[in-house]
Amino acid sequence: MVKKDYHLKSLLKWFYPGMRVKRFLLIVLLGIILMAVGLIYLIDLTRFLWLKNQIKNLFIYYQIAPHLSGLILILAGSLLIILGISNINRSVLKAFIPKRVDLVPEIIYEQRKLEKGPRIVVIGGGTGLYTLLRGLKQFTSNITAVVTAFDSGGSSGRLRDELGVLPPGDIRNCLVALSTEELLMKKLFQYRFSNGSLEGHSFGNLFITAMSEVSGDFSTAIEKSSEVLAIRGKVLPSSIDDVTLCARLKNQKLVKGEDKISQCKEGIESIFIEPSPVLPLPETVRAIQEADTIILGPGSLYTSVICNLLVKGIPEAICQSGAVKVYICNVMTQPGETDNYTASMHVKEIIKYLPHNCLNFILLNSQRLNKQLTVRYKKEGAFMVKDDLPPIFDKKTRVLRQELLSEYNFARHHSEKLAKMVIDSIQKEKK
């Protein structure tokens, strides 16, 4: 009985708003009517009088009016047509997705709903961006994740040095976060080889590198990888130029390489890229121009977020866009990169690399860490970012606070809570 109810509900979902199916059913019905009219001209319908009389007698027996009888017959015929078509589709789809054929109405309904979601561009990197994307894909499929390919450490750095390809680390993380089969893809793409010549390399980095070699172009490799993973949205590099991220420290010392910058202890004065200027990917600028919302962060302040603002034309495109601009402040300071940074210091550094302050919202976590996590992070030299921002930062820039911590054993944003807060802020700005 439960199974029958489930199939009935699944069948009824074809009639939900936005499914783009009902119009085609009407076309089918129109075709059947035209066929029936054609049959009138081709065959002698008097042979069917006996059947008509039997049905008429049946309806008279149950005292059903003639007009109502006709309506019942039309509805019965329509249901048979729908049942037949849906079972034909089911039979065909079973050959392609045998394990998910019963979920087709739900999948289509979900897809149609997500297609109507806001166009969001997220600029960042690392774990922070991964966390946000996982939440946002539950609200919209119109997501564009913008990351840099300036990485110079780990598996990405080795591939860059040995094969001359752009480092795929952050791109890999975004693809996994937006994948519709996230758990399986995460295990596969984040898998790191533990021995042999591939020791330290992740499968995802090797996959994107191989795709780049096969397609002959890094941007095409990302696009093809996105198709393989069936992601919700797009992943774009801010630039595909081969450059090096550099930093000038407060003691005026110069440091080159993203991996070395993140380990600095002297404090960062400013960051820049060599050679310069760096041209943006046209698709990235277009996505920013067409966005409803642009989000900066979360992610390492200099090596994940601000580094994207060093690409020529991107800061200007952000401020010139009519989109809602949101900055999501990090939960924790990052040893070597943002030691002792407060929330206002994070925001001021972001604004420093924009033409002017064009932020509409600043999102802050108001939840405190438990003692166990506080002690653990203190040993690593990381502390909660101190909230020293007023309710209104700069006339038009509002500060929103909410408890956003994950319940796991890490000081990270909660994917769904953070995404919900972003969506709410968008709706608030529209109102």
The 8 nearest C-alpha neighbors of each residue, nearest first, counted from 0:
[[1, 3, 2, 4, 5, 6, 7, 8],
 [2, 0, 4, 3, 5, 6, 7, 8],
 [1, 3, 5, 0, 4, 6, 7, 8],
 [4, 2, 0, 6, 5, 1, 7, 8],
 [5, 3, 7, 1, 2, 6, 8, 0],
 [6, 4, 2, 8, 3, 7, 9, 1],
 [5, 7, 9, 3, 8, 4, 10, 2],
 [8, 6, 10, 4, 9, 5, 3, 11],
 [9, 7, 11, 5, 10, 6, 4, 12],
 [8, 10, 6, 12, 7, 11, 5, 104],
 [11, 9, 7, 8, 12, 13, 6, 104],
 [10, 12, 8, 13, 9, 14, 7, 15],
 [13, 11, 15, 14, 9, 10, 104, 8],
 [12, 14, 11, 15, 10, 104, 18, 20],
 [15, 13, 12, 11, 21, 16, 18, 20],
 [14, 16, 12, 13, 18, 17, 11, 108],
 [17, 15, 18, 14, 19, 13, 108, 12],
 [16, 18, 19, 111, 15, 112, 108, 20],
 [17, 19, 20, 16, 108, 15, 13, 111],
 [20, 18, 17, 21, 22, 23, 16, 13],
 [19, 21, 23, 18, 22, 24, 13, 14],
 [20, 22, 24, 23, 19, 25, 14, 13],
 [23, 21, 25, 24, 20, 26, 19, 27],
 [24, 22, 26, 25, 21, 20, 27, 19],
 [23, 25, 27, 21, 26, 22, 28, 20],
 [26, 24, 28, 22, 23, 27, 29, 21],
 [25, 27, 23, 29, 24, 28, 30, 22],
 [28, 26, 24, 30, 25, 29, 23, 31],
 [27, 29, 25, 31, 30, 26, 24, 32],
 [30, 28, 26, 32, 31, 27, 25, 33],
 [29, 31, 27, 33, 28, 32, 34, 26],
 [30, 32, 34, 28, 29, 33, 35, 27],
 [33, 31, 35, 29, 34, 30, 28, 36],
 [32, 34, 36, 30, 35, 31, 37, 29],
 [33, 35, 37, 31, 32, 36, 30, 38],
 [36, 34, 32, 38, 37, 33, 31, 39],
 [37, 35, 33, 39, 38, 34, 32, 40],
 [36, 38, 34, 35, 39, 40, 33, 41],
 [37, 39, 41, 35, 40, 36, 42, 34],
 [38, 40, 36, 37, 41, 42, 35, 44],
 [41, 39, 38, 37, 42, 36, 43, 35],
 [42, 40, 38, 39, 37, 43, 44, 36],
 [41, 43, 39, 38, 44, 40, 45, 37],
 [42, 44, 45, 46, 41, 39, 40, 47],
 [43, 45, 46, 47, 42, 39, 48, 38],
 [46, 44, 48, 47, 43, 49, 42, 51],
 [47, 45, 44, 48, 43, 49, 50, 42],
 [46, 48, 45, 50, 49, 44, 51, 43],
 [49, 47, 51, 45, 50, 46, 52, 44],
 [48, 50, 52, 47, 51, 53, 46, 45],
 [51, 49, 53, 47, 48, 52, 54, 46],
 [50, 52, 48, 54, 49, 53, 55, 47],
 [53, 51, 55, 49, 50, 54, 56, 48],
 [54, 52, 50, 56, 55, 51, 57, 49],
 [53, 55, 57, 51, 56, 52, 50, 58],
 [56, 54, 52, 58, 57, 53, 51, 59],
 [57, 55, 59, 53, 54, 58, 52, 60],
 [56, 58, 54, 60, 55, 59, 53, 61],
 [57, 59, 61, 63, 55, 60, 56, 62],
 [60, 58, 62, 56, 61, 57, 63, 55],
 [61, 59, 57, 58, 62, 56, 63, 55],
 [60, 62, 58, 59, 63, 57, 56, 64],
 [63, 61, 59, 60, 58, 64, 57, 65],
 [62, 64, 58, 61, 59, 68, 65, 67],
 [63, 65, 67, 66, 68, 62, 59, 58],
 [66, 64, 68, 67, 69, 63, 58, 55],
 [67, 65, 69, 68, 64, 70, 63, 71],
 [66, 68, 70, 64, 69, 65, 71, 63],
 [67, 69, 65, 71, 66, 70, 64, 63],
 [68, 70, 72, 66, 67, 71, 73, 65],
 [71, 69, 67, 73, 72, 68, 74, 66],
 [72, 70, 68, 74, 69, 73, 75, 67],
 [71, 73, 75, 69, 70, 74, 76, 68],
 [74, 72, 70, 76, 71, 75, 77, 69],
 [75, 73, 77, 71, 76, 72, 78, 70],
 [76, 74, 72, 78, 77, 73, 71, 79],
 [75, 77, 73, 79, 74, 78, 72, 80],
 [78, 76, 74, 80, 79, 75, 73, 81],
 [77, 79, 81, 75, 80, 76, 82, 74],
 [78, 80, 82, 76, 77, 81, 83, 75],
 [81, 79, 77, 83, 78, 82, 84, 76],
 [82, 80, 78, 84, 83, 79, 85, 77],
 [83, 81, 79, 85, 80, 84, 78, 86],
 [82, 84, 80, 86, 81, 85, 79, 87],
 [83, 85, 87, 81, 86, 82, 80, 88],
 [86, 84, 88, 82, 87, 83, 81, 89],
 [85, 87, 89, 83, 88, 84, 90, 82],
 [86, 88, 84, 90, 89, 85, 83, 91],
 [89, 87, 85, 91, 86, 90, 92, 84],
 [88, 90, 86, 92, 87, 91, 93, 85],
 [89, 91, 87, 93, 88, 92, 86, 94],
 [92, 90, 88, 93, 89, 94, 87, 95],
 [93, 91, 89, 95, 94, 90, 88, 96],
 [94, 92, 97, 96, 90, 95, 91, 100],
 [93, 95, 92, 91, 97, 96, 90, 89],
 [96, 94, 92, 93, 97, 91, 100, 98],
 [95, 97, 93, 99, 98, 100, 92, 94],
 [98, 96, 93, 100, 99, 94, 95, 92],
 [97, 99, 96, 100, 93, 101, 102, 95],
 [100, 98, 102, 101, 96, 97, 103, 93],
 [99, 101, 102, 103, 93, 97, 96, 98],
 [102, 100, 99, 103, 104, 9, 98, 89],
 [101, 103, 105, 99, 100, 104, 106, 9],
 [102, 104, 106, 105, 100, 101, 107, 99],
 [105, 103, 107, 106, 102, 108, 12, 13],
 [106, 104, 108, 102, 103, 107, 109, 12],
 [105, 107, 103, 109, 104, 108, 102, 110],
 [108, 106, 110, 104, 109, 105, 103, 111],
 [107, 109, 105, 111, 110, 106, 18, 104],
 [110, 108, 112, 106, 107, 111, 105, 113],
 [109, 111, 107, 113, 112, 108, 106, 114],
 [112, 110, 114, 108, 113, 109, 107, 17],
 [111, 113, 109, 110, 114, 115, 108, 116],
 [112, 114, 139, 140, 110, 116, 115, 111],
 [115, 113, 111, 112, 116, 140, 110, 139],
 [114, 116, 113, 112, 117, 111, 139, 141],
 [115, 117, 139, 113, 114, 138, 141, 118],
 [118, 116, 119, 291, 139, 141, 115, 292],
 [119, 117, 141, 290, 291, 142, 292, 116],
 [118, 120, 292, 142, 290, 293, 117, 291],
 [121, 119, 143, 293, 144, 142, 294, 290],
 [120, 122, 294, 144, 293, 145, 295, 143],
 [123, 121, 145, 295, 294, 296, 144, 146],
 [124, 122, 304, 296, 303, 298, 128, 146],
 [123, 125, 303, 128, 298, 169, 146, 127],
 [124, 126, 127, 128, 298, 169, 129, 303],
 [125, 127, 129, 128, 130, 298, 124, 172],
 [128, 126, 298, 297, 130, 129, 125, 131],
 [127, 129, 124, 131, 130, 126, 123, 125],
 [130, 128, 126, 132, 127, 176, 131, 173],
 [131, 129, 414, 127, 128, 133, 132, 126],
 [130, 132, 128, 134, 414, 133, 129, 135],
 [131, 133, 135, 134, 129, 130, 176, 128],
 [134, 132, 176, 130, 131, 135, 136, 414],
 [133, 135, 414, 415, 418, 132, 131, 136],
 [134, 136, 132, 418, 137, 138, 133, 131],
 [137, 135, 139, 138, 134, 140, 133, 132],
 [136, 138, 135, 134, 139, 133, 113, 140],
 [139, 137, 136, 135, 113, 116, 140, 134],
 [140, 138, 113, 116, 136, 141, 137, 114],
 [139, 141, 231, 232, 113, 142, 114, 136],
 [142, 140, 118, 232, 139, 119, 117, 116],
 [143, 141, 232, 119, 140, 120, 118, 233],
 [142, 144, 233, 120, 234, 232, 121, 119],
 [143, 145, 234, 121, 120, 235, 122, 233],
 [146, 144, 122, 235, 236, 237, 121, 234],
 [147, 145, 236, 237, 123, 124, 122, 144],
 [148, 146, 236, 237, 149, 307, 238, 145],
 [147, 149, 166, 150, 165, 236, 167, 146],
 [148, 150, 147, 243, 244, 151, 242, 166],
 [151, 149, 257, 148, 166, 152, 156, 155],
 [150, 152, 156, 257, 258, 256, 149, 155],
 [151, 153, 156, 258, 150, 155, 154, 157],
 [154, 152, 156, 155, 157, 151, 199, 200],
 [153, 155, 200, 157, 156, 199, 158, 152],
 [156, 154, 166, 158, 157, 153, 168, 167],
 [157, 155, 151, 152, 159, 153, 158, 154],
 [156, 158, 160, 154, 159, 155, 161, 153],
 [159, 157, 161, 155, 162, 156, 160, 154],
 [158, 160, 163, 164, 156, 157, 166, 162],
 [161, 159, 157, 158, 163, 162, 156, 164],
 [160, 162, 158, 159, 157, 163, 164, 156],
 [163, 161, 158, 164, 159, 160, 157, 208],
 [162, 164, 159, 160, 161, 165, 158, 166],
 [165, 163, 159, 162, 166, 158, 208, 160],
 [164, 166, 159, 148, 167, 163, 241, 239],
 [165, 167, 155, 148, 159, 150, 168, 156],
 [168, 166, 170, 204, 171, 155, 169, 165],
 [169, 167, 171, 170, 155, 166, 204, 172],
 [170, 168, 172, 171, 124, 167, 125, 173],
 [169, 171, 173, 167, 168, 172, 174, 234],
 [170, 172, 174, 168, 169, 173, 167, 203],
 [173, 171, 169, 175, 170, 174, 176, 129],
 [174, 172, 176, 170, 175, 171, 129, 177],
 [175, 173, 171, 177, 176, 172, 178, 170],
 [174, 176, 178, 172, 173, 177, 185, 181],
 [175, 177, 173, 133, 174, 129, 178, 132],
 [178, 176, 230, 174, 231, 175, 173, 133],
 [177, 179, 230, 181, 175, 180, 228, 176],
 [178, 180, 181, 230, 229, 177, 231, 228],
 [181, 179, 178, 183, 182, 184, 228, 229],
 [180, 182, 178, 184, 179, 183, 185, 175],
 [183, 181, 185, 184, 180, 186, 175, 187],
 [182, 184, 186, 185, 181, 180, 187, 188],
 [185, 183, 187, 181, 186, 182, 188, 175],
 [184, 186, 182, 188, 187, 183, 189, 175],
 [187, 185, 183, 184, 189, 190, 188, 182],
 [186, 188, 184, 190, 185, 189, 183, 202],
 [187, 189, 203, 202, 185, 190, 184, 186],
 [190, 188, 185, 186, 187, 201, 203, 191],
 [189, 191, 201, 187, 188, 202, 186, 192],
 [192, 190, 201, 200, 199, 193, 189, 202],
 [191, 193, 198, 199, 200, 194, 197, 201],
 [192, 194, 198, 199, 191, 195, 197, 200],
 [195, 193, 198, 192, 197, 196, 199, 191],
 [194, 196, 197, 198, 193, 192, 199, 200],
 [195, 197, 198, 194, 199, 192, 200, 193],
 [198, 196, 195, 200, 192, 199, 194, 193],
 [199, 197, 194, 193, 192, 195, 196, 200],
 [200, 198, 192, 191, 154, 193, 197, 201],
 [199, 201, 154, 191, 197, 198, 192, 202],
 [202, 200, 191, 190, 203, 204, 189, 192],
 [201, 203, 188, 205, 204, 190, 206, 191],
 [204, 202, 188, 206, 201, 205, 171, 189],
 [205, 203, 207, 201, 206, 202, 167, 208],
 [204, 206, 208, 202, 203, 207, 209, 201],
 [205, 207, 203, 209, 204, 208, 202, 210],
 [208, 206, 210, 204, 209, 205, 211, 203],
 [209, 207, 205, 211, 210, 206, 204, 212],
 [208, 210, 212, 206, 211, 207, 205, 213],
 [211, 209, 207, 213, 220, 212, 208, 214],
 [210, 212, 220, 208, 217, 214, 209, 216],
 [211, 213, 209, 215, 210, 214, 208, 216],
 [214, 212, 210, 211, 215, 209, 220, 216],
 [215, 213, 211, 216, 212, 210, 220, 219],
 [214, 216, 212, 211, 213, 217, 219, 220],
 [215, 217, 219, 211, 214, 218, 220, 212],
 [216, 218, 220, 211, 219, 221, 215, 165],
 [219, 217, 221, 220, 216, 222, 235, 239],
 [220, 218, 222, 216, 221, 217, 223, 214],
 [219, 221, 211, 217, 210, 223, 218, 222],
 [222, 220, 224, 218, 219, 223, 225, 217],
 [221, 223, 219, 225, 220, 224, 218, 226],
 [224, 222, 226, 220, 225, 221, 219, 227],
 [223, 225, 221, 227, 226, 222, 220, 228],
 [226, 224, 222, 228, 223, 227, 230, 229],
 [227, 225, 229, 223, 224, 228, 222, 230],
 [226, 228, 224, 225, 229, 223, 230, 222],
 [227, 229, 225, 226, 230, 178, 224, 174],
 [230, 228, 226, 227, 225, 178, 179, 231],
 [231, 229, 178, 177, 228, 225, 179, 232],
 [232, 230, 140, 177, 136, 178, 229, 179],
 [231, 233, 142, 140, 141, 143, 230, 177],
 [232, 234, 143, 142, 144, 235, 231, 225],
 [233, 235, 144, 143, 145, 173, 170, 174],
 [234, 236, 145, 144, 283, 237, 233, 146],
 [237, 235, 146, 238, 147, 145, 148, 239],
 [236, 238, 147, 279, 146, 145, 280, 283],
 [239, 237, 279, 280, 236, 240, 278, 147],
 [240, 238, 241, 236, 280, 237, 148, 165],
 [241, 239, 238, 242, 277, 278, 279, 165],
 [242, 240, 239, 165, 243, 149, 148, 238],
 [243, 241, 273, 240, 274, 272, 149, 244],
 [244, 242, 273, 272, 256, 149, 245, 255],
 [243, 245, 272, 256, 257, 255, 271, 149],
 [246, 244, 255, 271, 272, 270, 254, 256],
 [247, 245, 270, 254, 253, 269, 271, 248],
 [246, 248, 253, 269, 268, 251, 252, 270],
 [247, 249, 267, 268, 251, 252, 250, 266],
 [248, 250, 268, 251, 266, 267, 265, 247],
 [249, 251, 248, 252, 265, 266, 247, 268],
 [252, 250, 248, 249, 247, 253, 268, 267],
 [251, 253, 248, 250, 247, 254, 249, 246],
 [254, 252, 247, 246, 248, 251, 255, 245],
 [255, 253, 246, 245, 260, 247, 252, 256],
 [256, 254, 245, 244, 246, 259, 253, 243],
 [255, 257, 244, 259, 258, 151, 245, 243],
 [258, 256, 260, 259, 151, 150, 244, 302],
 [257, 259, 152, 256, 261, 260, 151, 262],
 [260, 258, 262, 256, 261, 257, 263, 255],
 [261, 259, 257, 262, 263, 258, 256, 254],
 [260, 262, 336, 259, 258, 263, 335, 257],
 [263, 261, 335, 259, 260, 264, 336, 258],
 [264, 262, 335, 260, 261, 265, 336, 266],
 [263, 265, 335, 266, 262, 336, 334, 338],
 [266, 264, 263, 248, 249, 267, 250, 335],
 [265, 267, 249, 248, 264, 268, 263, 336],
 [268, 266, 248, 249, 269, 247, 246, 265],
 [267, 269, 248, 249, 247, 266, 270, 246],
 [270, 268, 247, 267, 246, 271, 248, 249],
 [271, 269, 246, 245, 247, 272, 268, 244],
 [270, 272, 245, 244, 246, 309, 269, 273],
 [273, 271, 244, 245, 243, 275, 274, 242],
 [274, 272, 275, 243, 242, 244, 271, 245],
 [273, 275, 272, 242, 276, 277, 243, 241],
 [276, 274, 273, 277, 272, 242, 271, 278],
 [275, 277, 311, 274, 278, 310, 273, 272],
 [278, 276, 275, 310, 311, 279, 240, 238],
 [277, 279, 311, 310, 238, 276, 280, 240],
 [280, 278, 238, 237, 310, 281, 311, 277],
 [279, 281, 238, 283, 282, 237, 284, 239],
 [282, 280, 284, 283, 279, 285, 286, 278],
 [283, 281, 285, 280, 284, 286, 235, 279],
 [284, 282, 286, 280, 281, 285, 237, 235],
 [283, 285, 287, 281, 286, 282, 288, 313],
 [284, 286, 282, 288, 283, 287, 289, 281],
 [285, 287, 283, 289, 284, 288, 290, 282],
 [288, 286, 284, 290, 285, 289, 317, 120],
 [287, 289, 285, 320, 286, 290, 284, 316],
 [288, 290, 286, 287, 285, 291, 320, 118],
 [291, 289, 118, 287, 292, 119, 288, 322],
 [292, 290, 322, 118, 119, 117, 323, 289],
 [291, 293, 323, 322, 119, 290, 324, 120],
 [294, 292, 120, 324, 119, 121, 323, 325],
 [293, 295, 121, 325, 326, 324, 122, 120],
 [294, 296, 326, 122, 121, 123, 325, 327],
 [297, 295, 123, 298, 327, 304, 326, 122],
 [296, 298, 127, 327, 329, 128, 328, 123],
 [297, 299, 127, 296, 124, 123, 303, 125],
 [298, 300, 303, 302, 301, 304, 297, 124],
 [301, 299, 304, 298, 303, 302, 305, 345],
 [300, 302, 305, 303, 299, 304, 306, 270],
 [301, 303, 299, 306, 300, 304, 257, 305],
 [304, 302, 124, 299, 123, 298, 301, 306],
 [303, 305, 123, 300, 306, 307, 301, 296],
 [304, 306, 301, 308, 307, 300, 303, 349],
 [305, 307, 309, 308, 304, 302, 301, 303],
 [308, 306, 305, 309, 304, 310, 147, 237],
 [307, 309, 305, 306, 310, 314, 313, 352],
 [310, 308, 306, 307, 311, 271, 305, 272],
 [309, 311, 277, 308, 307, 279, 313, 278],
 [312, 310, 278, 277, 313, 279, 309, 276],
 [311, 313, 315, 314, 316, 310, 279, 284],
 [312, 314, 316, 315, 311, 310, 308, 317],
 [315, 313, 317, 353, 308, 316, 312, 318],
 [316, 314, 318, 312, 317, 313, 319, 354],
 [315, 317, 313, 319, 314, 318, 320, 312],
 [318, 316, 314, 320, 315, 319, 313, 287],
 [317, 319, 315, 320, 357, 316, 314, 354],
 [320, 318, 316, 317, 315, 321, 288, 314],
 [321, 319, 288, 322, 317, 318, 316, 287],
 [320, 322, 319, 323, 291, 288, 290, 318],
 [323, 321, 291, 292, 320, 290, 324, 293],
 [322, 324, 292, 293, 359, 291, 325, 425],
 [325, 323, 293, 358, 359, 292, 294, 322],
 [324, 326, 294, 360, 361, 358, 359, 295],
 [325, 327, 295, 361, 294, 296, 328, 362],
 [328, 326, 362, 296, 297, 361, 295, 325],
 [327, 329, 363, 297, 326, 362, 330, 342],
 [330, 328, 297, 331, 327, 298, 384, 332],
 [329, 331, 384, 383, 411, 328, 364, 410],
 [332, 330, 383, 384, 382, 329, 381, 333],
 [331, 333, 381, 337, 382, 384, 338, 383],
 [332, 334, 337, 336, 381, 338, 335, 331],
 [333, 335, 338, 380, 336, 381, 337, 332],
 [334, 336, 264, 263, 262, 261, 338, 337],
 [337, 335, 261, 333, 334, 338, 263, 266],
 [336, 338, 333, 340, 332, 335, 334, 339],
 [337, 339, 340, 334, 332, 335, 336, 333],
 [340, 338, 337, 341, 332, 384, 382, 385],
 [341, 339, 337, 338, 344, 332, 345, 384],
 [340, 342, 385, 344, 384, 343, 339, 386],
 [341, 343, 345, 386, 344, 385, 384, 387],
 [344, 342, 346, 345, 341, 388, 347, 387],
 [343, 345, 347, 341, 342, 346, 340, 348],
 [346, 344, 342, 348, 343, 347, 349, 341],
 [345, 347, 343, 349, 348, 344, 350, 342],
 [348, 346, 350, 344, 349, 345, 343, 351],
 [347, 349, 351, 345, 346, 350, 344, 352],
 [350, 348, 346, 347, 351, 352, 345, 305],
 [351, 349, 353, 347, 352, 348, 356, 346],
 [350, 352, 348, 349, 353, 347, 355, 354],
 [351, 353, 350, 349, 308, 354, 348, 305],
 [352, 354, 350, 314, 355, 351, 356, 349],
 [355, 353, 315, 314, 352, 356, 318, 350],
 [356, 354, 353, 357, 350, 318, 351, 352],
 [355, 357, 350, 358, 353, 354, 318, 393],
 [356, 358, 318, 355, 359, 324, 396, 353],
 [359, 357, 324, 356, 360, 396, 325, 326],
 [360, 358, 396, 324, 325, 397, 395, 323],
 [361, 359, 325, 397, 396, 358, 398, 326],
 [360, 362, 398, 326, 325, 327, 399, 397],
 [363, 361, 327, 399, 400, 398, 328, 326],
 [364, 362, 400, 328, 399, 365, 361, 401],
 [363, 365, 403, 401, 402, 366, 400, 330],
 [366, 364, 402, 401, 400, 363, 367, 403],
 [365, 367, 402, 364, 404, 403, 368, 401],
 [368, 366, 369, 365, 404, 383, 402, 364],
 [369, 367, 373, 372, 370, 366, 410, 383],
 [368, 370, 371, 372, 373, 367, 374, 366],
 [371, 369, 373, 372, 374, 368, 375, 367],
 [370, 372, 374, 373, 369, 375, 368, 376],
 [373, 371, 375, 374, 370, 369, 376, 368],
 [372, 374, 370, 376, 371, 375, 368, 377],
 [375, 373, 377, 371, 372, 376, 370, 378],
 [376, 374, 372, 378, 377, 373, 371, 379],
 [375, 377, 379, 381, 378, 373, 374, 372],
 [376, 378, 380, 374, 379, 381, 375, 373],
 [377, 379, 376, 375, 380, 374, 381, 373],
 [380, 378, 376, 377, 381, 375, 334, 382],
 [379, 381, 377, 378, 334, 376, 382, 333],
 [382, 380, 376, 332, 377, 379, 334, 333],
 [383, 381, 331, 332, 377, 384, 376, 380],
 [382, 384, 331, 330, 385, 332, 381, 368],
 [383, 385, 331, 341, 332, 330, 342, 382],
 [386, 384, 341, 342, 387, 383, 340, 382],
 [385, 387, 342, 388, 384, 341, 343, 363],
 [386, 388, 385, 342, 343, 341, 389, 344],
 [387, 389, 386, 343, 392, 390, 342, 398],
 [388, 390, 391, 392, 387, 398, 397, 386],
 [391, 389, 398, 397, 392, 388, 399, 396],
 [392, 390, 397, 389, 396, 398, 393, 394],
 [391, 393, 396, 389, 397, 390, 394, 388],
 [392, 394, 396, 395, 391, 397, 356, 358],
 [393, 395, 396, 391, 392, 397, 359, 390],
 [394, 396, 393, 359, 397, 391, 392, 358],
 [397, 395, 359, 393, 360, 392, 394, 358],
 [396, 398, 391, 360, 392, 359, 390, 361],
 [397, 399, 361, 390, 360, 391, 362, 400],
 [400, 398, 362, 361, 363, 397, 401, 360],
 [401, 399, 363, 365, 364, 362, 398, 402],
 [400, 402, 365, 364, 403, 363, 399, 366],
 [401, 403, 366, 365, 364, 404, 400, 416],
 [404, 402, 364, 412, 413, 401, 416, 417],
 [405, 403, 412, 413, 411, 402, 366, 406],
 [404, 406, 413, 412, 407, 411, 403, 410],
 [407, 405, 404, 408, 413, 409, 410, 411],
 [406, 408, 405, 409, 410, 411, 404, 413],
 [409, 407, 406, 410, 372, 405, 411, 371],
 [408, 410, 407, 411, 372, 405, 406, 404],
 [411, 409, 404, 330, 405, 408, 412, 331],
 [412, 410, 409, 405, 404, 413, 330, 127],
 [411, 413, 404, 405, 403, 414, 417, 130],
 [412, 414, 405, 404, 416, 403, 415, 417],
 [415, 413, 134, 130, 417, 131, 416, 412],
 [414, 416, 134, 418, 417, 413, 419, 135],
 [417, 415, 419, 413, 418, 414, 403, 420],
 [416, 418, 420, 414, 419, 415, 413, 403],
 [417, 419, 134, 421, 135, 415, 420, 416],
 [420, 418, 422, 416, 421, 417, 415, 423],
 [419, 421, 423, 417, 418, 422, 424, 416],
 [420, 422, 418, 424, 419, 423, 417, 425],
 [421, 423, 425, 419, 424, 420, 418, 426],
 [424, 422, 420, 426, 425, 421, 427, 419],
 [423, 425, 427, 421, 426, 422, 420, 428],
 [426, 424, 422, 428, 423, 427, 429, 421],
 [425, 427, 429, 423, 428, 424, 430, 422],
 [428, 426, 424, 430, 425, 429, 423, 422],
 [427, 429, 425, 430, 426, 424, 323, 359],
 [430, 428, 426, 427, 425, 424, 323, 423],
 [429, 427, 428, 426, 425, 424, 423, 323]]
